[in-house]
Amino acid sequence: MTAIAPVPTCSAILVAAGSSQRMGFDKLAAPLAGVAVLRATLDAFLAAESIAEVVIVCPEERWSLLGEPVFSKPVQRVDGGKERQDSVAAGLAALSSTSHFVAVHDAARPLIRPADINRCVAMAMQYRAAALARRVTETLKRADDDDFSAATVSRDQLWFMETPQVFEVPLLREAYRAVAAQGLTVTDEVSALEALGVPVKLVESHYPNYKITTPADLALASALLS
């Protein structure tokens, strides 16, 4: 009798350790469709069939934004670090030993759809690394030192990076070791993979999935949801 191989499991790390200084208040606590932004983001990952557990990297006071801590999947909190990569490393250290893949997501992107999470996980299982991204469609200009238009930049093969970004767990850990060894600071996990020379499959985003950084972003997200 042929043994059936176990289905690889995927955990999620929600990065919520930032200070929200550009907002002037805690953007993750802001109300969105009746719940805090942080809770809206968590709910998307709880609804995604591909996610087995969630690690939220946040200070203890943000954990209270989630309300009564009874969830449909295992959810835990860990403290973050000074830089994003430090916070992700803390999340990686807290993953279950059964996790084969990990989806890293900005907690300030509450519009993410469970279907897009599942798409990214499926592509990561095929290519080892995958990330949600949006094609650049606007005209791009390069300016001179005085902010006058100097040249048009081709938008061919250019993408805006989004999250989730999904990887084999050992691969992301190796990438962060390489980043630390080189003394680099990276702003997303795809950049860490680039330090290893490992390509990441880009999964095209078809729905709004922007990161809330200003009050105007929050107003737009509210309008889209209503």
C-alpha positions in Angstrom: 0.0 0.0 0.0 1.4 3.4 -1.0 1.8 5.8 1.8 0.1 9.2 1.4 2.5 12.1 1.9 1.4 14.6 4.5 0.2 18.0 3.2 2.7 20.7 4.0 1.5 23.2 6.6 1.8 26.9 6.4 2.0 29.4 9.3 1.5 33.1 9.2 3.5 35.9 10.8 1.6 39.2 11.1 4.1 42.0 11.6 2.5 44.6 13.9 5.4 46.0 15.9 5.8 49.4 14.2 5.1 52.7 16.0 2.6 54.2 13.5 4.3 57.6 13.8 3.2 58.8 10.4 -0.5 58.4 11.5 -0.2 60.3 14.7 -2.1 57.5 16.4 -2.1 53.7 16.5 -3.4 52.8 13.0 -3.8 49.1 13.9 -6.3 50.2 16.6 -8.3 52.3 14.2 -11.9 51.0 13.5 -12.5 49.4 10.2 -15.8 47.7 9.4 -16.6 47.5 13.1 -13.3 46.0 14.2 -9.7 47.2 14.7 -7.4 47.1 11.7 -5.3 44.4 13.4 -8.4 42.2 14.0 -9.5 42.7 10.3 -6.1 41.5 9.1 -6.1 38.5 11.5 -9.6 37.5 10.4 -8.5 37.2 6.8 -5.8 34.7 7.8 -8.1 32.8 10.0 -10.4 32.4 7.0 -7.7 31.2 4.7 -7.7 27.4 4.4 -4.0 27.3 3.7 -3.0 28.8 7.1 -2.7 26.5 10.1 -1.5 29.0 12.8 -0.8 32.7 13.2 2.0 34.4 15.1 1.4 38.1 15.7 4.5 40.2 16.4 3.3 43.1 18.4 3.5 44.8 21.8 1.3 43.5 24.5 -1.1 46.5 24.5 -1.9 45.7 20.8 -2.9 42.2 21.6 -5.9 43.6 23.5 -7.2 45.0 20.2 -8.2 41.4 19.2 -10.9 41.3 21.8 -11.8 38.0 23.5 -8.8 35.7 22.6 -10.9 32.8 21.3 -9.9 32.0 17.7 -10.6 29.3 15.1 -6.9 28.5 14.8 -3.9 28.7 17.1 -2.8 32.3 17.5 0.0 33.6 19.7 1.8 36.9 20.4 5.6 37.6 20.5 7.4 40.8 21.0 9.1 42.5 18.0 12.5 44.1 17.5 14.0 47.3 16.4 13.9 46.6 12.7 11.3 44.7 10.6 13.7 41.8 10.1 14.2 41.5 13.8 10.4 41.2 14.3 10.1 38.6 11.5 13.0 36.7 13.1 11.1 36.7 16.4 8.1 35.4 14.6 10.1 32.6 12.9 11.4 31.5 16.3 7.9 31.0 17.6 6.6 28.9 14.7 5.4 25.4 15.3 7.9 22.7 14.4 5.4 21.3 12.0 5.4 24.4 9.8 6.9 23.8 6.4 6.0 27.3 5.0 5.5 30.7 6.4 3.5 33.6 5.1 4.8 37.0 6.3 2.2 39.8 6.1 2.0 43.5 7.1 -0.7 43.8 9.7 -1.5 47.2 8.3 -2.8 45.6 5.1 -6.3 44.7 6.3 -7.8 44.4 2.8 -6.0 41.2 1.9 -8.4 38.5 0.7 -8.2 34.9 1.9 -8.2 33.7 -1.7 -5.1 35.7 -2.4 -3.4 34.3 0.7 -4.2 30.8 -0.6 -2.9 31.6 -4.1 0.5 32.8 -2.7 0.8 29.7 -0.5 0.1 27.5 -3.5 2.7 29.2 -5.6 5.3 29.0 -2.7 4.7 25.3 -2.4 5.5 25.0 -6.2 8.4 27.4 -6.4 9.7 27.6 -2.7 9.1 31.3 -2.5 6.2 33.5 -3.7 4.9 37.0 -3.0 1.8 39.0 -3.8 2.6 42.0 -6.0 1.0 44.5 -8.3 2.2 45.5 -11.8 3.2 49.1 -12.2 0.7 50.7 -14.5 1.3 54.4 -14.0 3.8 56.5 -16.0 7.1 56.8 -14.2 9.4 59.8 -14.3 12.9 60.3 -13.1 13.5 63.9 -11.8 16.6 66.0 -11.6 18.1 67.5 -8.4 15.5 70.3 -8.5 12.5 68.0 -8.9 12.0 68.8 -12.6 11.0 65.9 -14.9 14.1 64.6 -16.6 13.2 61.3 -18.2 10.5 58.6 -18.5 11.3 55.3 -16.9 10.0 52.2 -18.6 7.5 50.4 -16.4 8.0 47.0 -18.2 8.6 44.2 -15.7 8.2 46.6 -12.7 6.1 45.6 -9.8 4.9 47.2 -6.5 5.6 44.7 -3.8 2.9 43.7 -1.4 2.3 41.0 1.2 1.9 38.1 2.1 5.3 36.9 1.1 5.5 33.1 1.5 8.6 30.9 1.8 9.8 27.5 2.9 10.7 28.1 6.5 14.3 26.9 6.3 14.8 29.0 3.2 13.7 32.2 5.0 15.8 31.4 8.0 18.8 30.9 5.8 18.1 34.2 4.1 18.0 36.1 7.3 21.2 34.6 8.5 22.8 35.8 5.2 21.3 39.3 5.8 22.7 39.4 9.3 26.1 38.1 8.2 26.3 40.9 5.5 25.1 43.6 7.9 22.1 44.4 5.7 18.8 46.0 6.6 15.9 44.9 4.4 12.4 46.2 4.1 10.7 43.0 3.0 11.4 39.3 2.9 11.9 39.1 -0.9 14.9 41.4 -0.4 16.3 38.9 2.1 15.9 36.1 -0.5 17.7 38.3 -3.1 20.7 38.3 -0.7 20.8 34.5 -1.3 20.3 34.8 -5.0 17.0 32.9 -4.8 14.2 34.0 -7.2 10.7 34.7 -5.8 7.6 34.0 -7.9 5.4 37.1 -8.1 1.7 36.5 -7.8 -0.3 39.3 -9.3 -2.7 41.1 -7.0 -6.1 41.9 -8.5 -7.7 43.6 -5.5 -6.8 46.6 -3.3 -4.2 45.5 -0.8 -2.4 48.7 0.1 -0.7 49.4 3.4 -2.4 51.9 5.7 0.1 54.6 6.6 -2.0 57.8 6.6 -5.5 58.8 7.7 -6.5 59.1 4.0 -5.6 55.4 3.5 -7.8 54.5 6.4 -10.7 56.5 5.0 -10.3 54.9 1.6 -10.2 51.4 3.1 -13.4 52.1 5.0 -15.1 53.3 1.8 -14.0 50.2 -0.1 -15.4 47.9 2.6 -18.7 49.8 2.8 
